[in-house]
Amino acid sequence: MPLLKYYCDYCEKQFQDTPAARKRHLQGVQHQRAKALYYQNSSSSSSFLPGGTIRDSMGISLGNLPPSLKPPPEGGYPPLPFIDWYEIRVAVEKGAHMFFVPTSK
């Protein structure tokens, strides 16, 4: 059975994929330097432009993301209102129709 090869994206090297070989490579000085250089270059390649537009290394604008992919606002999201489901159920049982505004406590 042929041994599989492991390819390191940071070092652009290939070697036999055994636990000992992978561990030796990942703990090696050359790999640590290549990994640090990779993250140093990737963090400096994204740029923040005036007007709140963020562009990645390829110049693609990240400002038009859908709301589900945008980061939360600086102070976080506002808390959700408290809903007293028991009060709503009782009101519906008493005959409340369609729209019910719970009383604040």
Secondary structure as UniProt FT lines:
FT   STRAND          5..8
FT   TURN            9..12
FT   STRAND          13..16
FT   HELIX           19..26
FT   HELIX           29..45
FT   STRAND          47..49
FT   TURN            50..52
FT   STRAND          53..55
FT   TURN            57..58
FT   TURN            63..64
FT   TURN            67..69
FT   TURN            74..75
FT   HELIX           85..93
FT   TURN            94..95
//
